[in-house]
Amino acid sequence: MTFGGTERPAPRWCHAATELDDFAMVTYRVPTERLDAVTPDGVVPDRFTFDDGTEGSLVSAVPFLDRDFHFRFFPLVKVSCGQVNYRAYVHVGGRRGVWFFGTSLDSVFVALPRRAWRMPWHRDRIHIDSDWGPDGCRRWAFRADGWGAGECRLTSQGVPLGRLDGFADRDHTLEVLTHPTVGWYERTSQGLGQYSIWHDVLAAEACDVDEARFAVFERLGLVEPGAAPHSAIVQRTVHFDVHTPPVRLAD
C-alpha cells in the first residue's frame, strides 16, 4: 500500500500558508540516551534499528527558503526569507511527531513567534544556493551564521527518495521521516507548546553529502564535529499550511 499522506484540515482564518523552496533535510543518527537527556520529561525519543544491527534515534536539520509566507486574514503582507528547523523524532502522549530544539529565521519577523508565542526562534543570517535542471537538483549549498551556524553541500543522486536505513520500506521512510504533522517545543517562558502543519507527500530526491556541520546539534552533544549524516534529501518546492497560532500544553 502506497503512503498517501494525511487528510488536509480545512483552513481557518487564522492559519498561514507558505511555499518552501530549495527544501532540504539532513538527518543524523544519535544515541537515544543522549537525545533523551536533552528533551523534557514526557518527550520520548523514537528508537530505530539500523541495517548494521545497532539501535538509536534520529535528528534532522531542515533548511529552506520561505516564499510568500502570509496569514489568511492578511494576504497582502508576505514574507520571504531563509529558515532552518532543528528537530528530533519523538512521541508525546503516545502521538508521533517532532521535537523542535529551535528555529533560525533570516527576518526581523522572528520577533512574532518569539514574543507572541514564546517559541525558541532566533535571528540568523541564512544563505541557500542551488542549481536545478530538467532532471532535478544538480547541487545544493547552505550556510548560516548566528545561533544556528552551519554549512552544508549536497549533490543529488538523481533518484527519488527510497527506503532509508532504519526504516521498513519507502512508505515507512516517507511517513516517519518526512511527514510528521505535529511538533512540540519548550516555550521561552514556561511549559511546552504544540503546533501543527499540513503538506502533501514529498517527492524528494536522495543526495550525497559533500559537507555538513550544524552547530546546534554539536552544542547539544548529539553530533560530533565532522560526523557523517545518516541521509540527506532535497525538493525544489513544496506547499505548507501552517496552523497558527500554536497552543500551550497543560502543565
Summary of the structure (lengths in Angstrom):
residues: 251
radius of gyration: 17.2
end to end distance: 39.2
largest distance: 52.6
contacts: 801
relative contact order: 0.23
helix: 12%
strand: 55%
